[in-house]
Amino acid sequence: INQMYAGLVTFEPGARTNWHSHPAGQILIVTHGEGFYQQEGKSKRVLRQGETVKCPPNIPHWHGASPESEFSHIAISSSDKGATQWLRPVSDKEYRSKLE
């Protein structure tokens, strides 16, 4: 049985997920606005409409809107290897950190 799921997620300006990881990884397809994506230990990067990100399995990351823009993406993942692991909130310092 294929346990894939997908959802369209919209963030208000400044909104973001907590740090989290996916045992089977995740794919993000940006559909609107401007947002950020950051993997643990790496610099934050800007995401814009039409871009795609492949989040590796079991790597903590976060994503969300920039301070000035709504941000929407389609998130694709699988529960075959287990559920999303939700971690700590993204601090304001992390959110405002230097871009890649």
Contacts in CASP RR format, 6 or more apart in sequence:
PFRMAT RR
TARGET T0000
AUTHOR 0000-0000-0000
METHOD contacts of the structure
MODEL  1
INQMYAGLVTFEPGARTNWHSHPAGQILIVTHGEGFYQQEGKSKRVLRQG
ETVKCPPNIPHWHGASPESEFSHIAISSSDKGATQWLRPVSDKEYRSKLE
2 78 0 8 1.000
2 80 0 8 1.000
3 78 0 8 1.000
3 79 0 8 1.000
3 80 0 8 1.000
4 76 0 8 1.000
4 77 0 8 1.000
4 78 0 8 1.000
5 76 0 8 1.000
5 77 0 8 1.000
5 78 0 8 1.000
5 79 0 8 1.000
6 74 0 8 1.000
6 75 0 8 1.000
6 76 0 8 1.000
6 77 0 8 1.000
7 74 0 8 1.000
7 75 0 8 1.000
7 76 0 8 1.000
8 31 0 8 1.000
8 72 0 8 1.000
8 73 0 8 1.000
8 74 0 8 1.000
9 72 0 8 1.000
9 73 0 8 1.000
9 74 0 8 1.000
9 75 0 8 1.000
10 32 0 8 1.000
10 70 0 8 1.000
10 71 0 8 1.000
10 72 0 8 1.000
11 35 0 8 1.000
11 64 0 8 1.000
11 65 0 8 1.000
11 70 0 8 1.000
11 71 0 8 1.000
11 72 0 8 1.000
12 65 0 8 1.000
12 70 0 8 1.000
13 65 0 8 1.000
13 66 0 8 1.000
13 67 0 8 1.000
13 68 0 8 1.000
13 69 0 8 1.000
13 70 0 8 1.000
14 64 0 8 1.000
14 65 0 8 1.000
14 66 0 8 1.000
14 67 0 8 1.000
14 95 0 8 1.000
15 64 0 8 1.000
15 65 0 8 1.000
16 36 0 8 1.000
16 62 0 8 1.000
16 63 0 8 1.000
16 64 0 8 1.000
16 65 0 8 1.000
16 90 0 8 1.000
16 95 0 8 1.000
17 62 0 8 1.000
17 63 0 8 1.000
17 64 0 8 1.000
17 90 0 8 1.000
18 62 0 8 1.000
18 86 0 8 1.000
18 87 0 8 1.000
18 88 0 8 1.000
18 89 0 8 1.000
18 90 0 8 1.000
19 40 0 8 1.000
19 60 0 8 1.000
19 61 0 8 1.000
19 62 0 8 1.000
19 87 0 8 1.000
19 88 0 8 1.000
19 89 0 8 1.000
19 90 0 8 1.000
20 60 0 8 1.000
20 61 0 8 1.000
20 62 0 8 1.000
20 84 0 8 1.000
20 85 0 8 1.000
20 86 0 8 1.000
20 87 0 8 1.000
21 57 0 8 1.000
21 58 0 8 1.000
21 59 0 8 1.000
21 60 0 8 1.000
21 61 0 8 1.000
21 84 0 8 1.000
21 85 0 8 1.000
21 87 0 8 1.000
22 55 0 8 1.000
22 57 0 8 1.000
22 58 0 8 1.000
22 77 0 8 1.000
22 78 0 8 1.000
22 84 0 8 1.000
22 85 0 8 1.000
23 57 0 8 1.000
23 58 0 8 1.000
23 81 0 8 1.000
23 82 0 8 1.000
23 83 0 8 1.000
23 85 0 8 1.000
24 57 0 8 1.000
24 77 0 8 1.000
24 78 0 8 1.000
24 79 0 8 1.000
24 80 0 8 1.000
24 81 0 8 1.000
24 82 0 8 1.000
25 54 0 8 1.000
25 55 0 8 1.000
25 56 0 8 1.000
25 57 0 8 1.000
25 58 0 8 1.000
25 59 0 8 1.000
25 77 0 8 1.000
25 78 0 8 1.000
26 54 0 8 1.000
26 55 0 8 1.000
26 75 0 8 1.000
26 76 0 8 1.000
26 77 0 8 1.000
27 52 0 8 1.000
27 53 0 8 1.000
27 54 0 8 1.000
27 55 0 8 1.000
27 75 0 8 1.000
27 76 0 8 1.000
27 77 0 8 1.000
28 37 0 8 1.000
28 47 0 8 1.000
28 52 0 8 1.000
28 53 0 8 1.000
28 55 0 8 1.000
28 63 0 8 1.000
28 73 0 8 1.000
28 74 0 8 1.000
28 75 0 8 1.000
28 76 0 8 1.000
29 50 0 8 1.000
29 51 0 8 1.000
29 52 0 8 1.000
29 73 0 8 1.000
29 74 0 8 1.000
29 76 0 8 1.000
30 47 0 8 1.000
30 48 0 8 1.000
30 49 0 8 1.000
30 50 0 8 1.000
30 51 0 8 1.000
30 52 0 8 1.000
30 53 0 8 1.000
30 71 0 8 1.000
30 72 0 8 1.000
30 73 0 8 1.000
31 49 0 8 1.000
31 50 0 8 1.000
31 72 0 8 1.000
31 73 0 8 1.000
31 74 0 8 1.000
32 49 0 8 1.000
32 70 0 8 1.000
32 71 0 8 1.000
32 72 0 8 1.000
33 48 0 8 1.000
33 49 0 8 1.000
33 65 0 8 1.000
33 69 0 8 1.000
33 70 0 8 1.000
33 71 0 8 1.000
33 72 0 8 1.000
34 46 0 8 1.000
34 47 0 8 1.000
34 48 0 8 1.000
34 65 0 8 1.000
34 66 0 8 1.000
34 68 0 8 1.000
34 69 0 8 1.000
34 71 0 8 1.000
35 46 0 8 1.000
35 47 0 8 1.000
35 48 0 8 1.000
35 63 0 8 1.000
35 64 0 8 1.000
35 65 0 8 1.000
35 66 0 8 1.000
35 69 0 8 1.000
35 71 0 8 1.000
36 44 0 8 1.000
36 45 0 8 1.000
36 46 0 8 1.000
36 47 0 8 1.000
36 62 0 8 1.000
36 63 0 8 1.000
36 64 0 8 1.000
36 65 0 8 1.000
36 66 0 8 1.000
36 95 0 8 1.000
37 44 0 8 1.000
37 45 0 8 1.000
37 47 0 8 1.000
37 53 0 8 1.000
37 55 0 8 1.000
37 61 0 8 1.000
37 62 0 8 1.000
37 63 0 8 1.000
37 64 0 8 1.000
38 44 0 8 1.000
38 45 0 8 1.000
38 61 0 8 1.000
38 62 0 8 1.000
38 63 0 8 1.000
38 94 0 8 1.000
38 97 0 8 1.000
39 55 0 8 1.000
39 56 0 8 1.000
39 59 0 8 1.000
39 60 0 8 1.000
39 61 0 8 1.000
40 59 0 8 1.000
40 60 0 8 1.000
40 61 0 8 1.000
42 100 0 8 1.000
43 97 0 8 1.000
43 98 0 8 1.000
43 99 0 8 1.000
43 100 0 8 1.000
44 94 0 8 1.000
44 97 0 8 1.000
44 98 0 8 1.000
44 99 0 8 1.000
44 100 0 8 1.000
45 99 0 8 1.000
45 100 0 8 1.000
46 66 0 8 1.000
46 99 0 8 1.000
46 100 0 8 1.000
47 53 0 8 1.000
47 63 0 8 1.000
47 71 0 8 1.000
47 73 0 8 1.000
53 63 0 8 1.000
55 61 0 8 1.000
57 81 0 8 1.000
60 87 0 8 1.000
62 90 0 8 1.000
62 94 0 8 1.000
63 73 0 8 1.000
64 71 0 8 1.000
65 71 0 8 1.000
77 84 0 8 1.000
END
